[in-house]
C-alpha cells in the first residue's frame, strides 16, 4: 500500500513529488515515458511569466504571480538556470492601445509589480532590433526565463533524494476505488494507494476518465519553434511578446538561459496527444508573425526547429481539485 501515487513526471508531477517528500510518506511517481520531462515540460518557451495576462481572480493568475515570485529562490536552492530578463508586450497599431491599457490594468489587479507602458523611443533604448511597426509596449520587469529541463530534473532529483520512487515506462491503464484506497493498473503491475494525484499533462483527461467515468476535455495545443545559435543569443535581451489573442500571446522572441535565441510558438489544436511534428506551414507563419515585433531576425542561424504540446482546457483555467475522496486532479497546467 502506497500513501501517494502521482501520475506523470513532468514539471507538475515532479514539483508535487518534491513538496510531498517533506513528509513521512511512501510516494510513487508513474511515468509512461522513459524519463522525467519527456512531454510538455521539455518543449516550451521556458518563460516564467510575470502574471499580467491571466484573468484577474482566476487560479491561474494567483499561482502565476506566486510562482513568479518564488522561482528565483527555488533556482538558487536547487541550482537550475534562471534569469530575470523582463518582458515586453508590443502594440503595432494605434487601435491596440485600449487592449494594451487593459493588459496593464489586469496585471495590476493580479498584483504584478513594476508594470508600465513605454513609448517607442524607450522601447528602442532597451531593444534596438524592434520592428518599425512597434508603437508602444507594456514592460514587466519581473518576467524571467528558466531552463525547463533543469527545473524539472532538479525537482525530481530532490524528490528522489528524499525517498520518492520513480517508475518509468509505466503508463496508467486503469484506476478504480476499492473501499478506502485506489487501485492503479499499469501493464506490468497493480498498485494500491491511499491517494492518487493526476498530473498527466495532455493525458490528464484519460486519467480523470478512469477515476470518475466522466469526460474532462484536454486539447493538445501544438506549438512550433525555431532555436538559433549562441552567436545571436543576445539579439534581444527581454522576452518580446505580441498582444494576446484567443490562442495566447502570439509569437515571441526571447533569449534562453543557455545563450540561444528562441522564436515561436504557433498554436494549433489537434486531437492526437502525442503528435509533435513541425510543419512547413507552421514555421512559415512564425517567420511572418515575428517580423511584426522584431526586425531582421537572423533566421540563417537556426540550428533546429521543434514542437511541443500544451494541455489546454476550453475553460483556460488550471483545475486543481480533490475531485473524489483520495483522488486529486492537477490538470490544464498550460502556459504559464
URZIJO-V998408 format. One line per field, one symbol per residue. ss: DSSP state (H for helix, E for strand, - for the rest). phi: phi as a letter, one per 30 degrees, with the letter a starting at -180 (. if undefined). psi: psi as a letter, one per 40 degrees, with the letter a starting at -180 (. if undefined). Layout:
ss=???
phi=???
psi=???
This chain:
ss=-EEEEEE---HHHHHHHHHH------EEEE---------HHH----EE----------HHHHHHHHHHHHHHHHHHHH---EE---EEEEE--HHHHHHHHHHHHHHHHH-----EEEEHHHHHHH---E-----EEEEE---EEE-HHHHHHHHHHHHHH---EEE----EEEEEEE--EEEEEE---EEEEEEEEE--HHHHHHHHHHHH------EEEEEEEEEE-HHH------EEEE--E--E---EEEE-----EEEE---EEE---------HHHHHHHHHHH---E----HHHEEEEEEEEEEE------EEEEEE--EEEEE-----
phi=.cdbcccjcdddddddddddddcdbccbccbdcdadiccedcbadiccddjdcdeeiddedddddddddddddddddcibdabdcibbcccbbedcdddddddeddddddjddidaccdeddddddbdcdddddcaadcbdddbbbdddddddddddddddcjdccbchbddcaabcbicbccccbdcabbcbdbbccbcidcddddededcicdcdccdcdbcbcccdedbdcdbcddcccedbdcjcidcbbdcdcjccbbkcdbbdbcddbdbddbdddddddedddddcbdhedddcdcababbbccccedhbdbbaddbeibbcbbidcec
psi=hidhhhhhfaddddddddddeeigihhhhhhdaeiifebdeegaefhgideedihheidddddddddddedddddddefihihgeiihhiheideedddddddddddddeehiehihiidddddddgeeiieehdiihhheeiiiihddddddddddddddeehhhhifgiheihihhbeiihhhideihhhidhhhhfebeeddddddddeeihhhhhhhhhiihhiideeeedidihhiihiadfaeahihiiieeeihhhaiaghiidheehfiiiddddddddddddddhifhgdeehdiiiiihighidefiihhigdihehhhgifgah.
